[in-house]
Amino acid sequence: MNPIRILVDSFADADALNAQMANSRDIMSRLDPARFHVTTFCVGKPDARLLQRPSTSLIQLPRRRQTIRILRELVWGRHRILFYVKPSPAERIYLGLPEVFRKGKIAIGSVESQSDLRSEPTVKPEQVRMWERTVLKSDFLTANSHSVQASLKREYGLESEVVSTGVDTKFFQPASSTSVNARPRILFVGALRPFKGPQVVLRAAARFPAADFLIVGDGVLADELKRDGNGLKNLAFVRALDAAALREEYRRSDIFLFPSRWEGSPKVILEAASCAVPVIARRDYQPESVVHEQTGLLGSSDEEVLEHLATLLAAPDLRRKMGVAGRAHVAQFDWDIVTRRWEDIFERLARGNEA
């Protein structure tokens, strides 16, 4: 039987640190090459896993003026399934074409954040419109959590199927060393945007001077946060890190503090938990990767998040217990398991398209 041909609407570049692109590479690299042929795009040096994967085609794009080349592949490519539709001009044109031009190809859009984008001030109206005219126009939608699924239904009346974000539990493992930090280390990883809550980390550093805090990420608040945190001796900043360097920061940390209020299923929570680090997060988006009072703590406000931090700082045994439980809990989100779910969906859609 010929493999199902899938065009993945993403970039295979090894240094592309965007979470969605990293997710797509993790899925592509694990798809059974005997059953699935994968085509995707790259601009720089591709991920080595995809270079080595059989039944894979990489389309080299220029750094600028990519739309025509991508659109040509969307329309005339041999794929049966378009996966990971992203909000961009080529996809907007393609999904606006009459059905005859799409030749029965199935477009899969993945929704990975809450769908009330118009109420989030850091998302520009033109970005919302592009998302609505691309991802939401897909033939089949998935959500990476039940909270995201409910949000998509509430905001747009659209149905979706839940497929979780994954984590490489073989790569993100706890440190082999059992050394204990002289001072507790608290880690935040994420884009430095208001809804991610990095300002709360500054408040935490000021409130708990006996602990050390590290913020990993970049974004529109970077300069402001560094300026506001300039007097805090226990606070440090690092720009976005590659996977290996980030894993070391997880391993060196005692607590992962993630006060974001507007998410889907953040992969950084999965990665921290996979490294046996207890997680403190907010309840707003009902993160399924955190079990309250078992693998970490969930707060309903910034102040409650800080109270939870005080609890864990005072209880090293509880931190270790939650870390072990977190590692066990996220085993169900391993990319190998999640990819089998995607394989089932691809085969089901391909069979339905043949009927």
C-alpha positions as semicolon CSV with decimal commas, in nm:
position;residue;x (nm);y (nm);z (nm)
1;M;0,000;0,000;0,000
2;N;0,129;0,345;-0,090
3;P;0,201;0,573;0,208
4;I;-0,039;0,857;0,283
5;R;0,122;1,179;0,160
6;I;0,113;1,464;0,412
7;L;0,223;1,824;0,358
8;V;0,318;1,976;0,692
9;D;0,267;2,351;0,685
10;S;0,570;2,436;0,897
11;F;0,947;2,473;0,886
12;A;1,192;2,191;0,947
13;D;1,475;2,425;1,051
14;A;1,667;2,285;1,346
15;D;1,710;2,629;1,504
16;A;1,342;2,732;1,480
17;L;1,255;2,758;1,851
18;N;0,888;2,851;1,798
19;A;0,683;2,601;2,001
20;Q;0,445;2,511;1,717
21;M;0,730;2,448;1,475
22;A;0,910;2,237;1,733
23;N;0,588;2,039;1,789
24;S;0,550;1,972;1,417
25;R;0,910;1,847;1,393
26;D;0,855;1,614;1,687
27;I;0,547;1,467;1,519
28;M;0,700;1,441;1,170
29;S;1,011;1,266;1,295
30;R;0,801;0,997;1,466
31;L;0,548;0,921;1,190
32;D;0,588;0,569;1,052
33;P;0,773;0,617;0,719
34;A;0,618;0,300;0,578
35;R;0,270;0,450;0,619
36;F;0,328;0,825;0,583
37;H;0,527;1,029;0,333
38;V;0,601;1,376;0,474
39;T;0,675;1,694;0,280
40;T;0,761;2,016;0,461
41;F;0,953;2,341;0,415
42;C;1,287;2,468;0,539
43;V;1,483;2,790;0,514
44;G;1,803;2,707;0,700
45;K;1,962;2,384;0,818
46;P;1,695;2,114;0,866
47;D;1,644;1,909;1,182
48;A;1,876;1,606;1,158
49;R;1,591;1,370;1,243
50;L;1,404;1,476;0,930
51;L;1,715;1,455;0,712
52;Q;1,756;1,095;0,826
53;R;1,389;1,000;0,805
54;P;1,294;0,789;0,499
55;S;0,989;0,895;0,295
56;T;1,054;1,264;0,361
57;S;1,079;1,557;0,117
58;L;1,220;1,894;0,225
59;I;1,140;2,199;0,013
60;Q;1,403;2,472;0,043
61;L;1,255;2,821;0,060
62;P;1,423;3,160;0,022
63;R;1,433;3,379;0,330
64;R;1,203;3,628;0,160
65;R;0,916;3,602;-0,089
66;Q;0,808;3,256;0,016
67;T;0,436;3,290;-0,055
68;I;0,434;3,186;-0,423
69;R;0,647;2,877;-0,365
70;I;0,435;2,766;-0,068
71;L;0,111;2,832;-0,257
72;R;0,234;2,630;-0,553
73;E;0,295;2,331;-0,325
74;L;-0,043;2,376;-0,156
75;V;-0,227;2,366;-0,489
76;W;-0,019;2,128;-0,699
77;G;0,157;1,915;-0,439
78;R;0,082;1,542;-0,434
79;H;-0,029;1,538;-0,070
80;R;-0,371;1,415;0,041
81;I;-0,355;1,588;0,381
82;L;-0,239;1,939;0,468
83;F;-0,136;1,938;0,833
84;Y;-0,068;2,221;1,078
85;V;-0,229;2,499;0,873
86;K;-0,075;2,828;0,981
87;P;-0,204;3,185;0,946
88;S;-0,010;3,319;0,649
89;P;-0,085;3,472;0,305
90;A;-0,032;3,151;0,107
91;E;-0,276;2,958;0,325
92;R;-0,531;3,241;0,313
93;I;-0,527;3,235;-0,068
94;Y;-0,536;2,855;-0,084
95;L;-0,826;2,811;0,160
96;G;-1,020;3,082;-0,024
97;L;-1,001;2,895;-0,356
98;P;-1,304;2,705;-0,493
99;E;-1,312;2,339;-0,395
100;V;-1,218;2,230;-0,747
101;F;-0,869;2,377;-0,698
102;R;-0,820;2,190;-0,372
103;K;-0,886;1,855;-0,544
104;G;-1,031;1,690;-0,234
105;K;-0,726;1,752;-0,016
106;I;-0,802;1,771;0,356
107;A;-0,669;2,066;0,558
108;I;-0,609;2,011;0,931
109;G;-0,584;2,314;1,157
110;S;-0,447;2,286;1,511
111;V;-0,576;2,531;1,771
112;E;-0,325;2,564;2,055
113;S;-0,450;2,861;2,254
114;Q;-0,779;2,998;2,380
115;S;-1,005;3,123;2,099
116;D;-1,104;3,459;2,249
117;L;-0,816;3,626;2,067
118;R;-1,007;3,952;2,026
119;S;-1,005;4,002;2,404
120;E;-0,626;3,963;2,427
121;P;-0,475;4,312;2,373
122;T;-0,133;4,184;2,262
123;V;-0,289;4,005;1,962
124;K;-0,345;4,255;1,679
125;P;-0,683;4,262;1,498
126;E;-0,517;4,178;1,166
127;Q;-0,360;3,870;1,326
128;V;-0,701;3,757;1,449
129;R;-0,852;3,806;1,102
130;M;-0,571;3,606;0,940
131;W;-0,619;3,324;1,192
132;E;-0,993;3,320;1,124
133;R;-0,936;3,308;0,747
134;T;-0,680;3,028;0,760
135;V;-0,671;2,794;1,060
136;L;-1,045;2,819;1,129
137;K;-1,124;2,755;0,761
138;S;-0,962;2,412;0,780
139;D;-1,166;2,102;0,701
140;F;-1,078;1,941;1,034
141;L;-0,982;2,112;1,359
142;T;-0,796;1,982;1,660
143;A;-0,751;2,142;2,003
144;N;-0,458;2,065;2,230
145;S;-0,670;2,057;2,547
146;H;-1,033;2,024;2,652
147;S;-1,025;2,386;2,765
148;V;-0,918;2,497;2,417
149;Q;-1,186;2,274;2,264
150;A;-1,452;2,440;2,481
151;S;-1,318;2,786;2,399
152;L;-1,334;2,717;2,023
153;K;-1,691;2,595;2,055
154;R;-1,793;2,890;2,272
155;E;-1,633;3,162;2,057
156;Y;-1,698;3,026;1,705
157;G;-1,940;2,734;1,739
158;L;-1,680;2,503;1,585
159;E;-1,620;2,140;1,673
160;S;-1,271;2,002;1,725
161;E;-1,099;1,686;1,838
162;V;-0,858;1,695;2,133
163;V;-0,500;1,590;2,064
164;S;-0,260;1,689;2,341
165;T;0,072;1,863;2,303
166;G;0,351;1,613;2,364
167;V;0,687;1,595;2,537
168;D;0,997;1,387;2,473
169;T;1,024;1,209;2,808
170;K;1,342;1,031;2,699
171;F;1,513;1,364;2,637
172;F;1,360;1,568;2,920
173;Q;1,467;1,350;3,212
174;P;1,561;1,443;3,569
175;A;1,927;1,502;3,648
176;S;2,119;1,191;3,745
177;S;2,287;1,386;4,025
178;T;2,108;1,425;4,359
179;S;2,288;1,747;4,455
180;V;2,080;2,007;4,640
181;N;2,092;2,379;4,565
182;A;2,219;2,594;4,850
183;R;1,942;2,838;4,761
184;P;1,614;2,732;4,596
185;R;1,609;2,801;4,219
186;I;1,285;2,908;4,051
187;L;1,254;2,900;3,672
188;F;1,019;3,074;3,429
189;V;1,028;2,997;3,055
190;G;0,811;3,174;2,800
191;A;0,756;3,469;2,573
192;L;0,789;3,797;2,761
193;R;0,436;3,916;2,692
194;P;0,185;4,051;2,948
195;F;-0,049;3,749;2,954
196;K;0,244;3,513;3,026
197;G;0,289;3,677;3,366
198;P;0,664;3,746;3,379
199;Q;0,583;4,053;3,592
200;V;0,469;3,809;3,864
201;V;0,815;3,653;3,862
202;L;0,963;3,995;3,945
203;R;0,718;4,029;4,234
204;A;0,820;3,684;4,353
205;A;1,191;3,768;4,338
206;A;1,129;4,080;4,548
207;R;0,916;3,888;4,800
208;F;1,150;3,590;4,837
209;P;1,508;3,721;4,849
210;A;1,641;3,389;4,984
211;A;1,561;3,218;4,651
212;D;1,711;3,267;4,304
213;F;1,495;3,333;3,997
214;L;1,572;3,287;3,628
215;I;1,357;3,417;3,342
216;V;1,423;3,247;3,008
217;G;1,267;3,409;2,702
218;D;1,234;3,721;2,495
219;G;0,954;3,949;2,382
220;V;0,795;4,291;2,397
221;L;0,839;4,323;2,776
222;A;1,209;4,230;2,780
223;D;1,351;4,581;2,825
224;E;1,085;4,686;3,074
225;L;1,133;4,375;3,288
226;K;1,510;4,412;3,295
227;R;1,474;4,776;3,393
228;D;1,219;4,699;3,668
229;G;1,425;4,407;3,795
230;N;1,756;4,587;3,789
231;G;1,779;4,615;4,167
232;L;1,700;4,250;4,236
233;K;2,022;4,061;4,308
234;N;1,843;3,723;4,296
235;L;1,698;3,766;3,946
236;A;1,864;3,682;3,613
237;F;1,752;3,687;3,249
238;V;1,849;3,459;2,960
239;R;1,723;3,476;2,603
240;A;1,553;3,175;2,443
241;L;1,760;2,856;2,472
242;D;1,789;2,549;2,254
243;A;1,645;2,222;2,386
244;A;1,967;2,091;2,540
245;A;2,045;2,414;2,727
246;L;1,683;2,447;2,840
247;R;1,685;2,092;2,973
248;E;1,983;2,179;3,191
249;E;1,796;2,477;3,337
250;Y;1,499;2,255;3,422
251;R;1,731;2,006;3,589
252;R;1,898;2,277;3,797
253;S;1,564;2,418;3,916
254;D;1,360;2,338;4,226
255;I;1,030;2,494;4,111
256;F;0,885;2,586;3,772
257;L;0,681;2,906;3,806
258;F;0,444;2,971;3,515
259;P;0,185;3,240;3,601
260;S;0,045;3,270;3,246
261;R;-0,332;3,319;3,235
262;W;-0,407;3,253;2,865
263;E;-0,282;2,923;2,726
264;G;-0,369;2,593;2,564
265;S;-0,137;2,317;2,682
266;P;0,202;2,483;2,740
267;K;0,486;2,252;2,639
268;V;0,718;2,418;2,892
269;I;0,501;2,280;3,174
270;L;0,530;1,932;3,023
271;E;0,906;1,967;2,986
272;A;0,955;2,089;3,343
273;A;0,736;1,811;3,484
274;S;0,917;1,554;3,270
275;C;1,238;1,668;3,441
276;A;1,066;1,606;3,779
277;V;1,026;1,975;3,864
278;P;0,703;2,069;4,048
279;V;0,493;2,327;3,864
280;I;0,304;2,630;3,990
281;A;0,057;2,761;3,730
282;R;-0,278;2,937;3,702
283;R;-0,618;2,772;3,681
284;D;-0,748;3,004;3,406
285;Y;-0,694;2,758;3,121
286;Q;-0,725;2,439;3,333
287;P;-0,385;2,289;3,247
288;E;-0,425;1,912;3,218
289;S;-0,052;1,863;3,266
290;V;-0,075;1,976;3,631
291;V;-0,272;1,788;3,899
292;H;-0,335;2,031;4,185
293;E;-0,169;1,926;4,512
294;Q;-0,021;1,616;4,349
295;T;0,221;1,727;4,076
296;G;0,213;2,099;4,153
297;L;-0,016;2,380;4,259
298;L;-0,272;2,589;4,066
299;G;-0,372;2,940;4,163
300;S;-0,676;3,148;4,068
301;S;-0,490;3,479;4,096
302;D;-0,137;3,613;4,093
303;E;-0,147;3,648;4,470
304;E;-0,255;3,287;4,515
305;V;0,028;3,180;4,284
306;L;0,273;3,364;4,511
307;E;0,121;3,199;4,818
308;H;0,173;2,860;4,654
309;L;0,533;2,954;4,588
310;A;0,580;3,030;4,957
311;T;0,438;2,686;5,040
312;L;0,680;2,500;4,813
313;L;0,981;2,709;4,912
314;A;0,922;2,604;5,272
315;A;0,876;2,233;5,189
316;P;1,166;2,066;5,001
317;D;1,027;1,717;5,067
318;L;0,693;1,817;4,914
319;R;0,878;1,959;4,612
320;R;1,055;1,629;4,556
321;K;0,734;1,429;4,601
322;M;0,546;1,648;4,353
323;G;0,834;1,632;4,107
324;V;0,827;1,251;4,103
325;A;0,448;1,252;4,063
326;G;0,472;1,507;3,782
327;R;0,720;1,294;3,591
328;A;0,485;0,995;3,617
329;H;0,180;1,202;3,518
330;V;0,325;1,345;3,196
331;A;0,429;1,001;3,070
332;Q;0,085;0,988;2,905
333;F;0,183;1,295;2,699
334;D;0,497;1,140;2,552
335;W;0,538;1,229;2,184
336;D;0,544;0,861;2,086
337;I;0,194;0,819;2,230
338;V;0,067;1,149;2,088
339;T;0,205;1,070;1,743
340;R;0,017;0,738;1,735
341;R;-0,296;0,947;1,791
342;W;-0,209;1,164;1,492
343;E;-0,144;0,856;1,281
344;D;-0,493;0,728;1,361
345;I;-0,645;1,063;1,261
346;F;-0,450;1,081;0,934
347;E;-0,556;0,729;0,836
348;R;-0,919;0,790;0,934
349;L;-0,936;1,113;0,730
350;A;-0,762;0,956;0,433
351;R;-1,006;0,662;0,435
352;G;-1,302;0,896;0,463
353;N;-1,173;1,100;0,172
354;E;-1,164;0,786;-0,042
355;A;-1,527;0,700;0,029
